Amino acid sequence: MAIPRTRPSAYPAILSYGFRPFFLLASLQAATAMLMWLPLYYGRLETLSLFQPVDWHIHELLFGYLTAVVTGFLLTAIPNWTGRLPVQDGRLLILVLLWIAGRLAVFFSAQMGWLLSAIIDCSFLLAVVAAAATEIVAGRNWRNLKVLLPVTVLFVANVMFHAEAHYQGISDISRRLGLGAVVVLIMIIGGRIVPSFTRNWLVREKPGRLPAPFSRFDVGTIALSASGLAAWTFFPENTGTGALLIAGAMFNAGRLARWAGDRTLADPLVLILHVAFAFVPLGLLLAGLAALAPGTVPVVAGIHALAVGAVACMTLAVMTRASLGHTGRELAADAGTRAIFAAIVIAAILRVAAAMAPDMALLLHMSAGLWVAAFVGYAVRFGGMLMRPRLLTRRKSAA
């Protein structure tokens, strides 16, 4: 079905589609939060937040940066799923202002009080779930309602995060619940877009072996992995948890191997999707080993393989692809885009290495620097595209 992309509007172009403001804000938030993190970690900087520094760091990347990316993705994908016009203009501006208000409320929570700041911050995801559900139901696109389940769990995790930080002094269950929900979302959405974009590119450019179609194997793998992440949320050092996570790692590795990623080396926009998804089985494996045999593998190694590897790499891959495609540009990675991909992948590798060798502070600093470079690079390279109207034509059609 051919659908109009937007309705005529007097609002700026950046409010014409969900990916535009939220991807730009997400990149700026990711870079700013990381620039502040190391001074906070070393006690050279203080926020006006009630959160402990480590909780502020976790919260602003998990419930600040990530929720912006998820919102931008959902508000851009749902019109394609439903055939309806996108959420834009005033409705989109309200969501943007809610997200900004949440960031300010968390940063100034010591002045505002924990309950008011929690209400303001948590209202954003609640509004996103409501807006997305309204559009999906109105479009009778029932099968995609399941995508909102991990997003709803992310909302619950944010509520729990505020409560745990207030009543216990630091978050615990909520940080794992939030990360687990996002990893499940990557397994669901990644399981669609990685083989789909790979198939489209191979059919056009390199006929031959194609990715395996979605099957019961994928469903079983997601269910197994979600069970392991749920167990990890509440019983992070249980041997059964470790076994489930390691099994999930093995099946996700098998799933990735079925998607013909080895045939995509010539297209960085497709290759980065496979590289990003590879951090899912790696992160599950490291988290599983840490649970199965505490002390053998640092807990933070698995966490950062999932958070910096799977989450950050996959979100940047999706952000760059959507920014090109939905602004009417050719789906091709120039030197700047390839540098962004290289920076975030190396940042993820170095962060896991720093967790395995905590005495090597240089690895941590290098990882943080590359993270900032990747997200500043995205803002510089794609910010202008996001703020200008869509091009009427593009030189080469691409999936």
C-alpha positions in Angstrom: 0.0 0.0 0.0 1.3 3.4 -1.0 0.8 5.7 1.9 1.5 9.5 2.3 4.6 9.9 4.5 3.4 13.1 6.2 0.5 15.5 6.2 1.1 19.2 5.1 2.4 21.1 8.1 3.6 24.5 9.2 5.9 22.9 11.8 9.6 22.6 11.2 10.8 19.5 9.3 12.3 18.0 12.4 8.8 17.4 13.8 7.5 15.7 10.7 8.6 12.2 11.7 9.5 10.5 15.0 13.0 9.5 14.0 14.1 13.1 13.4 14.0 14.7 16.8 14.5 11.5 18.8 17.5 10.2 17.0 19.2 13.6 17.2 18.4 14.1 20.9 19.5 10.5 21.6 22.9 11.0 20.0 23.5 14.3 21.9 22.3 12.7 25.2 24.6 9.6 24.7 27.7 11.8 24.1 26.9 14.3 26.9 26.1 11.5 29.5 29.4 9.8 28.7 31.4 13.0 28.8 30.1 13.5 32.3 30.5 9.9 33.5 34.2 9.6 34.0 34.5 12.9 36.0 31.5 11.6 38.1 33.2 8.2 38.5 36.4 9.8 39.8 34.5 12.2 42.1 35.5 15.4 40.2 32.0 16.3 39.2 28.7 16.2 41.0 25.1 16.2 39.6 22.1 17.7 41.4 20.5 14.3 41.3 19.4 12.1 44.1 20.9 9.1 42.2 24.3 7.7 43.0 26.8 8.5 40.2 26.6 4.9 38.9 22.8 5.0 38.9 22.7 8.3 37.1 25.1 6.8 34.5 23.0 3.7 34.0 19.7 5.5 34.1 20.6 8.2 31.5 21.9 5.7 29.0 19.2 3.1 29.6 16.1 5.3 30.2 17.4 8.5 28.6 19.3 7.6 25.4 17.7 4.3 24.7 14.1 5.3 25.2 14.7 8.1 22.7 16.0 5.7 20.1 13.2 3.2 20.8 10.6 6.0 20.4 12.1 7.2 17.2 12.1 3.7 15.8 8.5 2.9 16.8 7.0 6.2 15.6 8.8 5.6 12.2 8.0 1.9 11.8 4.4 2.0 12.9 3.1 3.9 9.9 4.7 1.3 7.7 3.0 -1.5 9.7 -0.5 0.2 9.8 -0.7 2.3 6.7 -1.6 5.3 8.8 0.0 8.8 8.9 2.8 9.2 11.4 2.6 10.9 14.8 3.9 14.4 13.9 3.8 18.1 14.6 2.1 18.9 18.0 1.7 15.3 19.2 5.3 14.7 18.4 6.4 17.9 20.1 4.6 16.9 23.3 6.5 13.6 23.4 9.8 15.5 22.8 9.1 17.9 25.6 8.2 15.0 27.9 11.5 13.3 27.2 13.5 16.6 27.8 11.5 17.2 31.0 12.5 13.7 32.2 16.2 14.4 31.7 15.9 17.6 33.6 13.9 16.1 36.4 16.4 13.3 36.9 19.3 15.7 36.9 17.7 18.2 39.3 15.9 15.6 41.5 17.7 16.7 44.6 15.8 20.0 44.3 12.5 18.5 43.0 12.2 15.5 45.2 12.3 11.9 44.2 8.6 11.3 43.7 7.9 14.3 41.4 11.1 13.6 39.4 10.1 10.0 39.0 6.5 10.9 37.9 7.9 13.3 35.3 10.5 10.9 34.0 8.3 7.8 33.9 5.4 9.7 32.2 7.4 9.7 28.9 7.5 6.0 28.3 3.9 5.7 29.4 2.9 8.3 26.8 5.0 6.5 24.1 3.3 3.1 24.9 -0.1 4.8 24.8 0.6 6.6 21.5 2.1 3.5 19.8 -0.8 1.2 21.0 -3.4 3.7 19.8 -1.8 3.7 16.3 -1.4 -0.1 16.1 -5.0 -0.7 17.3 -6.4 2.0 15.0 -4.6 0.3 12.1 -5.8 -3.2 13.2 -2.2 -4.3 13.0 -2.7 -6.8 15.9 0.4 -8.9 15.3 2.7 -6.0 16.1 1.2 -5.3 19.5 3.7 -7.8 20.9 6.5 -5.4 20.2 5.1 -3.1 22.9 5.5 -5.8 25.6 9.3 -5.2 26.0 8.7 -1.4 25.9 6.1 -1.8 28.6 8.6 -3.8 30.7 11.1 -1.0 30.1 8.5 1.4 31.6 8.0 -0.8 34.6 11.8 -1.1 35.0 12.1 2.7 35.1 9.4 3.0 37.8 11.3 0.3 39.8 14.6 2.1 39.2 13.4 5.2 40.9 11.8 3.3 43.7 14.9 1.1 44.3 17.2 4.1 44.2 15.1 5.9 46.8 14.3 3.1 49.2 17.6 1.1 48.9 20.0 3.8 47.9 21.0 2.1 44.7 19.3 0.3 41.9 19.5 -3.5 41.5 16.8 -5.6 39.9 15.5 -2.7 37.8 18.8 -2.2 36.0 18.9 -5.8 34.8 15.2 -5.8 34.0 15.6 -2.7 31.8 18.6 -4.1 30.0 17.0 -7.5 29.6 13.8 -5.9 28.1 15.9 -4.0 25.5 17.9 -7.2 24.6 14.7 -9.0 24.0 13.5 -6.1 21.8 16.7 -6.4 19.8 16.2 -10.1 19.4 12.6 -9.5 18.1 13.2 -6.5 15.9 16.7 -7.5 14.9 15.3 -10.9 13.9 13.2 -9.1 11.4 15.5 -6.4 10.0 18.8 -8.1 9.9 17.8 -11.0 7.7 15.3 -8.8 5.7 17.9 -6.1 4.8 20.5 -8.8 4.2 18.1 -10.6 1.8 17.2 -7.5 -0.1 20.8 -6.5 -0.6 22.0 -10.0 -1.6 19.1 -10.5 -4.1 20.1 -7.2 -5.7 23.9 -7.2 -5.5 25.1 -10.7 -4.8 22.8 -13.6 -5.7 23.4 -16.8 -4.0 22.9 -18.1 -0.5 20.2 -16.1 1.4 19.2 -15.7 5.1 17.0 -18.5 6.5 13.4 -17.3 6.9 11.9 -16.7 10.3 10.8 -20.0 11.8 10.0 -21.8 15.0 13.7 -21.9 15.7 13.7 -18.1 16.0 10.6 -18.2 18.2 12.2 -20.8 20.5 15.5 -19.0 20.7 13.8 -15.7 21.7 11.6 -17.5 24.3 14.6 -19.3 25.8 16.8 -16.2 25.9 13.9 -14.2 27.4 13.6 -16.8 30.1 17.3 -16.6 30.8 17.2 -12.9 31.1 14.2 -13.0 33.4 16.0 -15.4 35.6 19.1 -13.2 35.5 17.0 -10.2 36.5 15.9 -11.8 39.8 18.6 -14.5 40.4 21.8 -13.2 38.8 24.1 -15.7 40.5 22.0 -18.8 40.2 23.5 -21.8 38.4 20.2 -22.4 36.6 20.3 -18.8 35.4 23.8 -19.4 34.0 22.7 -22.5 32.1 19.8 -20.7 30.5 21.9 -17.7 29.5 24.6 -19.9 28.0 22.0 -21.9 26.1 20.5 -18.7 24.8 23.9 -17.6 23.7 24.4 -20.8 21.7 21.0 -20.6 20.0 21.4 -16.9 19.2 24.8 -17.6 17.7 23.2 -20.3 15.6 20.4 -17.9 14.6 23.0 -15.3 13.5 24.9 -17.9 11.5 21.7 -18.6 9.5 21.5 -15.0 8.2 24.4 -15.1 5.7 26.3 -12.3 7.3 29.6 -13.5 5.9 28.3 -12.5 2.4 27.7 -8.8 3.4 31.3 -7.6 3.8 30.9 -5.2 0.8 28.1 -3.2 2.4 28.9 -1.6 5.8 25.2 -0.7 6.4 24.2 -4.3 6.3 27.4 -5.7 7.9 27.1 -3.5 11.0 23.7 -5.1 11.7 25.3 -8.6 11.9 28.3 -7.3 14.0 25.9 -5.6 16.4 23.7 -8.7 16.8 26.9 -10.8 17.4 27.2 -9.0 20.8 23.9 -10.6 21.9 25.3 -14.2 22.1 28.6 -12.8 23.5 26.9 -10.9 26.2 24.6 -13.8 27.1 27.6 -16.1 27.3 29.6 -13.8 29.5 26.6 -13.1 31.8 25.9 -16.9 31.9 29.5 -17.7 32.9 29.4 -15.0 35.6 26.2 -16.6 37.0 27.3 -20.2 36.6 30.7 -19.7 38.2 30.8 -16.4 40.2 34.3 -14.9 40.2 35.5 -16.5 36.9 34.1 -13.7 34.7 33.3 -10.2 35.9 29.6 -9.4 36.0 30.2 -6.1 34.2 31.7 -7.9 31.2 28.4 -9.4 30.2 26.5 -6.2 31.0 28.7 -4.1 28.8 28.8 -6.6 26.0 25.0 -6.3 25.9 24.8 -2.6 26.6 27.7 -1.1 24.7 27.9 -3.9 22.1 24.5 -5.1 21.3 22.4 -2.1 22.2 24.7 0.8 21.2 25.9 -0.8 18.0 22.5 -1.9 16.9 20.8 1.4 17.7 23.5 3.4 15.8 23.2 1.0 12.9 19.4 1.5 12.8 19.7 5.3 13.3 22.1 5.8 10.4 20.1 3.6 8.0 16.8 5.2 8.9 18.3 8.7 8.7 19.5 8.0 5.2 16.5 6.1 3.9 13.7 8.3 5.4 15.3 11.6 4.3 15.4 10.4 0.7 19.1 9.7 0.4 21.0 6.7 -1.0 21.6 3.9 1.4 25.3 3.9 1.2 27.9 4.3 4.0 30.4 7.0 3.3 33.7 7.4 5.0 32.2 9.3 7.9 29.5 6.7 8.5 32.1 3.9 8.4 34.1 5.8 10.9 31.1 6.0 13.2 30.6 2.2 13.0 34.2 1.5 13.6 34.3 3.8 16.7 31.3 2.2 18.4 32.4 -1.4 17.7 35.9 -0.7 19.0 34.4 1.1 22.0 32.4 -2.0 22.8 35.3 -4.3 22.5 37.5 -2.1 24.7 34.8 -1.8 27.3 34.5 -5.5 27.6 38.3 -5.8 27.7 38.4 -3.1 30.5 35.9 -5.1 32.5 38.1 -8.2 32.2 41.2 -6.2 33.1 40.0 -3.5 35.6 43.5 -2.4 36.3 43.9 -1.1 32.8 42.1 2.3 33.1 43.4 3.3 29.7 41.0 0.8 28.1 38.1 2.4 29.9 39.1 5.9 28.8 39.7 4.9 25.2 36.3 3.2 25.1 34.6 6.3 26.5 36.4 8.5 24.0 35.4 6.3 21.1 31.8 6.2 22.3 31.7 10.0 22.4 33.3 10.2 19.0 30.7 7.8 17.5 27.7 9.8 18.8 29.1 13.2 18.1 30.0 11.9 14.7 26.4 10.8 14.2 25.0 14.3 15.3 27.5 16.1 12.9 27.0 13.8 10.0 23.2 13.3 10.2 21.9 16.3 12.2 21.5 18.5 9.1 19.5 15.7 7.3 17.2 15.3 10.3 16.4 19.0 10.4 15.8 19.6 6.7 12.9 18.4 4.6 13.1 15.0 2.9 14.7 15.0 -0.6 12.1 14.6 -3.4 14.3 12.0 -5.2 17.2 9.9 -4.4 19.9 8.6 -6.7 19.5 4.9 -6.0 16.7 2.9 -4.6 17.7 0.6 -1.8 15.9 -1.6 0.7 
